[in-house]
Structure formats: structure tokens, C-alpha cells
Amino acid sequence: MIEFKNVSHGPLENLSFKIEQNDRAILFGPSGAGKSTMLFLFNRLKDPEQGEIFYKGKPIEEVPITTLRQKVGLLLQSPNLFPGTVLDNLKYGPSLTNSWEPGAEEKLLEYVQLPLDIKDRDVDHLSGGQQQRVSLARTLANEPEVLLLDEPTSALDNKTAEDIEHVLKELIEAHNLTMVMVTHQMDQARRLGTKGLFMHEGRIQETGELPGMLDDPKTKELKEYLQE
Ligand SMILES: Nc1ncnc2c1ncn2[C@@H]1O[C@H](COP(=O)(O)OP(=O)(O)OP(=O)(O)O)[C@@H](O)[C@H]1O
């Protein structure tokens, strides 16, 4: 589905790997390893300095950027909503391609387990957990094929993080989404991931199935990381 061929950018050195359809890939590794940089290459928030990225077999830069950002949705650590109501935020992406269907908010809010009457509330007046759910619903409004998640629960308290993780898991399973998630929490990686990419100093040091690779690490670097 997405292929990196000899990609370098900033801290990343010569990365080559594939994310297949329905993979639930977890990018993990020490701080500064290049995980966020790598995630941002998937939807062209960054472009390779060297090498090539393919989306469904096509050079990624040939996919119109609006289409790419709809099909490859991104959810960040902290909600980044626009000023306005929940509904304004949900409509934003689809409106760019005239694909918003009136009433679509009902399903979207249901997906993220928020009550429908929240749609007219100002997003500034919502709790952090509610805002993160709205951010997720806004990403889903674009009907993404791939979901990029950059530590989506790390800014939330334990209970809220657990709820959002549960919502994510259900959505990914129900919609057969392909997922690429950065997380520092190995228990979360075990619960959500099927494939692990362990990053170390800008390289993919080790890959494998999850949770297996966490129980049987091969490289010294991964062993050390898991002991920290
Ligand atoms: N284009 C660039 N050129 C040089 N350095 C860069 C470039 N882009 C990012 N970096 C640096 O590379 C390092 C890794 O960044 P990145 O945020 O991708 O790591 P990370 O693994 O996500 O870390 P964390 O877990 O702390 O979020 C950072 O120190 C960043 O400043």
C-alpha cells in the first residue's frame, strides 16, 4: 500500500520498507530516533531529501495533495481543531472536495462515541478527551484508507486514554483501516499493533510481528530499549 525506497530525510537514513493493506504498524524507539519525521513523510507534511515513496504503486508526489491527505489521515498527540463548532470541524475536509453529506455528523460522532448534541458546541469549550474524539471524527470524515497516529493518547489522563484507544481499536477493526502509529507505550503496541518497526538513530533497526518481536528481541538495541 505504501512503500519507502531508500528514503532519507533529516535524521532518517536510507529507509526501505512496505506497509501492506490492513497492516497495523507501530513505529517505536528512543526519543529522537526519527519516528515523527517518518510519519510525516506518509502524507507529505515532509518530502524525502533522497529516495522515493509510493502510494498504491504510484509515486506519492503524483497523487493530488488534497486526495492524499484525505486518504492518508493524521491524528496528532494533541487535538488541533479550528476555532468554531464541532460540526464546522467535521465538515472541513469533505467540503474541500464537495463531498460532505448533510447528516454525516450523526455517524461520525457515533463512531467516536460522542452524543449528537455536541455538534453545535464550540470546540474550545470541550474537554481534552472530547476534543481528541472530535479530531478523530474529523479525520474519519474524509473516509481515510490509512490512519496515521502520532502518540494519539499520550496527552490524555489514563482513563481517557484507555477510552480513546478502545474507540480506535474498534474503528480500525470495523473499517479495515491500515494504521501506522507512533507510540512509546509498549502495552499499547501489543494491544493495537500487528507489525513493529523499531527505530534507532534514524534507521529501522528491527522489524517483526507484534507482539512476538517484543517477547523475543533480536538486536542489542531493542533489548536495551525494552529494558528501560
Ligand atoms: N530536516 C531535518 N534536518 C535535520 N534534523 C532534523 C530534520 N527534521 C527533524 N530533525 C531532527 O531529528 C530528530 C528526530 O526527530 P523526530 O521528532 O522525528 O524523532 P522522534 O523519534 O519522533 O522523537 P520523539 O519520540 O521525541 O517524538 C530531532 O532532533 C529533530 O530536530
The ligand as an SDF file (V2000), in Angstrom:
LIG
                    3D

 31 33  0  0  0  0  0  0  0  0999 V2000
   15.1170   18.0680    8.2090 N   0  0  0  0  0  0  0  0  0  0  0  0
   15.8160   17.8450    9.3190 C   0  0  0  0  0  0  0  0  0  0  0  0
   17.1460   18.0110    9.3520 N   0  0  0  0  0  0  0  0  0  0  0  0
   17.8650   17.7580   10.4530 C   0  0  0  0  0  0  0  0  0  0  0  0
   17.3300   17.3080   11.6050 N   0  0  0  0  0  0  0  0  0  0  0  0
   16.0290   17.1160   11.6420 C   0  0  0  0  0  0  0  0  0  0  0  0
   15.1940   17.3490   10.4990 C   0  0  0  0  0  0  0  0  0  0  0  0
   13.9160   17.0200   10.8430 N   0  0  0  0  0  0  0  0  0  0  0  0
   13.9690   16.6170   12.1320 C   0  0  0  0  0  0  0  0  0  0  0  0
   15.2150   16.6560   12.6160 N   0  0  0  0  0  0  0  0  0  0  0  0
   15.6840   16.2650   13.9770 C   0  0  0  0  0  0  0  0  0  0  0  0
   15.6650   14.8420   14.0750 O   0  0  0  0  0  0  0  0  0  0  0  0
   15.3950   14.4160   15.3900 C   0  0  0  0  0  0  0  0  0  0  0  0
   14.3390   13.3370   15.4000 C   0  0  0  0  0  0  0  0  0  0  0  0
   13.0720   13.8970   15.2460 O   0  0  0  0  0  0  0  0  0  0  0  0
   11.6670   13.1300   15.4240 P   0  0  0  0  0  0  0  0  0  0  0  0
   10.7470   14.1280   16.0400 O   0  0  0  0  0  0  0  0  0  0  0  0
   11.2850   12.5410   14.1390 O   0  0  0  0  0  0  0  0  0  0  0  0
   12.0260   11.9710   16.4590 O   0  0  0  0  0  0  0  0  0  0  0  0
   11.0410   11.0560   17.2830 P   0  0  0  0  0  0  0  0  0  0  0  0
   11.6200    9.6870   17.1970 O   0  0  0  0  0  0  0  0  0  0  0  0
    9.6490   11.2360   16.8200 O   0  0  0  0  0  0  0  0  0  0  0  0
   11.2380   11.6300   18.7460 O   0  0  0  0  0  0  0  0  0  0  0  0
   10.2020   11.7390   19.9790 P   0  0  0  0  0  0  0  0  0  0  0  0
    9.9500   10.3250   20.4030 O   0  0  0  0  0  0  0  0  0  0  0  0
   10.9840   12.5310   20.9860 O   0  0  0  0  0  0  0  0  0  0  0  0
    8.9860   12.4650   19.4770 O   0  0  0  0  0  0  0  0  0  0  0  0
   15.0110   15.6720   16.1560 C   0  0  0  0  0  0  0  0  0  0  0  0
   16.1040   16.0410   16.9550 O   0  0  0  0  0  0  0  0  0  0  0  0
   14.7590   16.7160   15.0750 C   0  0  0  0  0  0  0  0  0  0  0  0
   15.0570   18.0190   15.4940 O   0  0  0  0  0  0  0  0  0  0  0  0
  1  2  1  0
  2  3  1  0
  2  7  2  0
  3  4  2  0
  4  5  1  0
  5  6  2  0
  6  7  1  0
  6 10  1  0
  7  8  1  0
  8  9  2  0
  9 10  1  0
 10 11  1  0
 11 12  1  0
 11 30  1  0
 12 13  1  0
 13 14  1  0
 13 28  1  0
 14 15  1  0
 15 16  1  0
 16 17  2  0
 16 18  1  0
 16 19  1  0
 19 20  1  0
 20 21  2  0
 20 22  1  0
 20 23  1  0
 23 24  1  0
 24 25  2  0
 24 26  1  0
 24 27  1  0
 28 29  1  0
 28 30  1  0
 30 31  1  0
M  END
$$$$
